[in-house]
Amino acid sequence: MEIVLVSPEVVPFSKVGGLGDVAGSLPKALKILGHKVTVVSLLYGSINPQAGSLARRLMKVRVPLGGETLGMDIHEARLPSGVNVVLLGGPGVSDRQGVYGDDQGPYADNHRRFGMLCRGAVEWLRAQPRLPDVVHAHDWPSALVPVYLDLLREEDPRLAQVKTVFTIHNLSHQGTFPLETLAELGLPARYGTVDELEFYGAASWIKGAILHADRVTTVSPSYAREILSPEGGLGMDGVLRARGELPGILNGIDHAVWNPSTDPHLASRYDAEDLAGKVRCKSDLQQRLGLPQRPECPVVGMVARIVAQKGVDLLLAVAPRLLRQELQLVVQGHGDPALLEALTELQKRMPDRVAFRREWDDGLAHRIYAGSDLFVLPSHFEPCGLSQMYAMRYGAVPVARATGGLRDTIVDADAELTTGTGFAFEHPSEEGLYGALSRALAGYAKRDAFGRLVRRVMRTDFSWERGARRYQSVYQALCPAAAGTGATAPR
């Protein structure tokens, strides 16, 4: 089948969170299954065309937005897996470093910027000699792709053969803008009604995708159940329940990239059969971050966006009690200014116990996973989460709230550590987190049993194979002709 993925982020060109990793690794897994995959995203100012080996095409894609037509640049590249990538550049995108915003917050014209992505992706595929079987849009910045395809089918009947899938990665970001912005995006007035994108007096892009996509999915079975409830649905649960079937397909990770036995970022490589290298990685991490090199002291790691969703407030709340115990806390991430300042102050007060780095460094993230004994994920909600998968791959045992994808990927350990793959707590509270961390630290003290737990955790399979096959089934159900012949459907 021919599949086009549309995403605002794609590793290695752009990344803010796990979406970038998914857009970079899912296409590889689909390609291994025999499909032809192209990823369409935006060319941000932070992307260096020379360093990324991008080829600029002389022809531009013409993108009508409201009363004007933009000529967007086309840059093409390949992922290391051989998957094609198309990056569209234009004003307000390629002249800014940020994906969604800067230190002052989200860009005020994000509706226009990601309107360029959605309409630009549609116009790019219309210009191709062969239309894809499926267009798979990811999260709110890509949510207008199914809407535009439905709109343009009136003037281009070929588009009726293109099926659409939309994946909700995080329902707390719904792409909500004033209704009047729809006109700027070239959408007729009827799209501003309650039967279309209108949502409590504004325009919700995610609502548009839920209504217009041929199939809607989300990123874990537990999150699929949670967002159908009033508590987890954030106002969109009624629309989702009316929509019907909502498969929760767990994200995966690229085991070739996240592999402690081959990782070039690590001071020493290791695997589940020989953990000696992990001890050296811990010492290297302590040295790099200015912490005392004490192999017996447990290191608790966290790599996350520093925002309320991730439970950073809970971690800060338990820190005074927690840091009275024998441990070192290592945190990397950027986000909410108040939380960043609180972590900075914590490091200043206890520099021999706490290391915090707000600058993103991919190599350091790998080293934190490898050098940590425990990995804390106290999320208030977590659609899927990739950090726990990376941590477990590197033998950092997760301490996590049982929610969304964390519930689906972590099995709570028993007191003797003979079963389970982590330490879970149910309620997003200080006591819940502190209790789980206390159990984890008590488990760490049982050195032989903890070593067996680490090995068990490292052997957990979070590769994309299962998830990619589930997406393949979704695509094939939409395109039985292509699925049945092994070739794209007739145009």
Buried (B, 14 or more C-beta within 10 A) or exposed (E): BBBBBBBBBBBBBBBBBBBBBBBBBBBBBBBEBEBBBBBBBBBBEEBEBEEBEBEEEEEBBEBEBBEEEBEBBBBBBEBEBEBBBBBBBBEBBBEBEBBBEEEEEEBEBBBBBBBBBBBBBBBBBBEEEEBBBBBBBBBBBBBBBBBBBBBBBEEEEEBEBBBBBBBBBBBBBBBBBEBEBBBBBBBEEEBBEEEBBBBEEBBBBBBBBBBBBBBBBBBBBBBBBBBBEEEBBBBBBEBBEEBEEBBBBBBBBBBEBBBBEEBEBBBBBBBBEEBEBBEBBBBBBBEBBEBEEBEEBBBBBBBBBBBBBBBBBBBBBBBEEBBEEEBBBBBBBBBBEEBBEBBEEBBEEBEEBBBBBBEEEEEBBBBBBBBBBBBBBBBBBBBBBBBBBBBBBBBBBBBBBBBBBBBBBBBBBEEEBEEBBBBBBEEBBBEBBBBBBBBBBEBBEBEEBBEEBBBBBBEBEBBBBEBBEBBBEBBBEBBEEBBEEEEBBEE
